[in-house]
Structure formats: structure tokens, C-alpha cells
Amino acid sequence: MPATVTSADVSKNFGAYQDAAVRDPVIITKNGRPRTVLMAYEDYVRLSKRDRRVERTVDLGEADIAAVEQSQMAPGFEALNAELDTPDSRK
């Protein structure tokens, strides 16, 4: 479970919190609100690799479009269909 500490505590004991962050992320607060997170470099690299990739539909081939058209929603996500009924989705 991540530790939560004030920015003043981190300033006074940076080395200790740096060591702690290797094991679990350390949430750093300012004025009582979470502001930053100190984490292990390996965790940062792992998370940054999960950045979202976006592809334009105009770049898809016919086989890709056919696969999308034939796909079905995984069970348990039926509530997402309501998002298709919003005015913004009809543009």
C-alpha cells in the first residue's frame, strides 16, 4: 500500500522516501491534497509503455474494418452502449 507523506517530510527525509518508493509508490501531498508520486524507475518505465496508441480509421484496410464490424462487446460491458446514444456521438 502506498505511503502518503507531506512535501515537508519528503524534503527533510528524501533519502528514506526514495528508498521506500522502490518498494511502493509514495504519494506526496501539498496543503493536504495529493500532488505528486515518487515511484521506482522500473514502475515508471512500465507505465509509460502502456501509453495509449491511436490509429485513424482512414488508415485502416478493408480487412481491419471488417474485423471491427464483426466484433462484439465482451460480456459485462453492455452499459457502454448508452454512450452511443449521446448527441455528441452522432457527429
C-alpha positions as CSV (number, residue, x, y, z in Angstrom):
1,M,0.0,0.0,0.0
2,P,1.4,3.4,-1.0
3,A,2.6,5.7,1.8
4,T,1.2,9.2,1.9
5,V,3.5,12.0,3.2
6,T,3.7,15.7,3.2
7,S,6.1,17.5,0.9
8,A,7.8,18.9,4.0
9,D,8.5,15.4,5.3
10,V,9.9,14.4,1.9
11,S,12.2,17.5,1.9
12,K,13.6,16.5,5.4
13,N,13.9,12.8,4.7
14,F,14.3,12.4,0.9
15,G,16.7,9.5,1.0
16,A,14.4,7.4,3.2
17,Y,11.4,8.1,1.0
18,Q,13.4,7.4,-2.1
19,D,14.3,4.0,-0.7
20,A,10.6,3.4,0.3
21,A,9.5,4.4,-3.3
22,V,11.5,1.4,-4.7
23,R,9.1,-0.9,-2.8
24,D,5.8,1.0,-3.1
25,P,4.9,4.4,-4.6
26,V,5.0,7.3,-2.2
27,I,2.1,9.8,-2.5
28,I,3.3,13.4,-1.7
29,T,0.8,15.9,-0.5
30,K,0.8,19.6,-0.5
31,N,-1.8,21.5,1.6
32,G,-3.4,18.2,2.4
33,R,-4.0,17.2,-1.1
34,P,-2.2,14.5,-3.2
35,R,0.1,16.3,-5.7
36,T,2.9,14.0,-6.9
37,V,4.0,10.4,-6.6
38,L,7.5,9.2,-6.1
39,M,8.0,5.7,-7.6
40,A,10.6,3.3,-8.7
41,Y,12.1,4.0,-12.2
42,E,11.1,0.5,-13.3
43,D,7.5,1.2,-12.5
44,Y,7.6,4.5,-14.4
45,V,9.1,2.7,-17.5
46,R,6.4,0.0,-17.3
47,L,3.6,2.5,-17.0
48,S,5.0,4.8,-19.8
49,K,5.0,1.8,-22.2
50,R,1.3,1.5,-21.6
51,D,0.6,4.9,-23.2
52,R,-2.4,4.8,-25.5
53,R,-1.9,4.4,-29.2
54,V,-4.3,6.0,-31.6
55,E,-4.9,5.0,-35.1
56,R,-7.0,6.9,-37.6
57,T,-9.9,4.9,-39.1
58,V,-9.0,6.3,-42.6
59,D,-5.7,4.4,-42.3
60,L,-7.4,1.0,-41.7
61,G,-7.6,-1.5,-44.5
62,E,-10.7,-3.3,-45.6
63,A,-9.8,-6.4,-43.6
64,D,-9.4,-4.3,-40.4
65,I,-12.7,-2.6,-40.9
66,A,-14.4,-5.9,-41.5
67,A,-12.9,-7.2,-38.3
68,V,-14.2,-4.2,-36.3
69,E,-17.6,-4.5,-37.8
70,Q,-17.8,-8.2,-36.9
71,S,-16.5,-7.7,-33.3
72,Q,-18.7,-8.0,-30.3
73,M,-18.6,-6.3,-26.9
74,A,-17.2,-8.5,-24.1
75,P,-19.9,-9.7,-21.6
76,G,-20.3,-7.2,-18.7
77,F,-19.8,-4.0,-20.7
78,E,-23.3,-3.6,-22.1
79,A,-23.7,-0.3,-20.2
80,L,-21.2,1.3,-22.6
81,N,-23.8,1.0,-25.3
82,A,-25.6,4.0,-23.7
83,E,-22.6,6.2,-24.7
84,L,-23.5,5.6,-28.4
85,D,-26.9,7.2,-27.8
86,T,-25.5,10.7,-26.8
87,P,-25.9,13.6,-29.1
88,D,-22.1,14.0,-29.4
89,S,-21.7,10.5,-30.8
90,R,-23.8,11.2,-33.8
91,K,-21.4,13.8,-35.3
